[in-house]
Amino acid sequence: MGTKNTLPTIGHNTQYQGIFNHFNDALFDGKLHSCMLTMSRNNNVIGGYFSPDKWINDDGLSIHEIAVNSNIMRDSSFPYLMNVIVHEMIHLEQHLNGTSSRNGYHNQKWMDRAKELGLTIEGTGQKVGTDIKPGGAAEKACASLPSDLVFDWVANPLTVDE
């Protein structure tokens, strides 16, 4: 029995970090800084979010956070889940390059970068949905994702009383 059953947290987080690393190399030339990768279980968050400087260590070093709403893991396709991660990585890239706009907003530079990386865009400004464009760079990066990085665990839907 491997980590899939005995150490699910380590296995899941290792897969999540591996997905981030894979997309960082395949789409961002390895230029994105490491960040805290978390899962959210919040019905108010549709896909995920990027939040700068949300974690700090004893040395005063802060890092950014990318969260994915685990509710979409069961209800959405694997490519859509990967799209959400890439979507948030674009926010990270913008923040690192000093071109981001206010929290949750998608400026024109963000839109242009998303298209360049092979995401389709629906909406503008605060409410933007994305998906993987057939034949684009993001689809190719998804196709080359090692099979051992496909999440072993998915979240059950939230119940009414949660």
Buried (B, 14 or more C-beta within 10 A) or exposed (E): EEBEEEEEEEBBBBBBEBBBBBBBBBBBEEEBEEBEBBBBEEEEBEBBBBBBEBEEEEEEEEBBBBBBBBBBBEEBEBBBBBBBBBBBBBBBBBBBEEEBBEEEBBBEBBBEBBBEBBBBBEEEEEEBBBBBBEEBBBBEBBEEBEEEBEBBEBBEEEEEEE
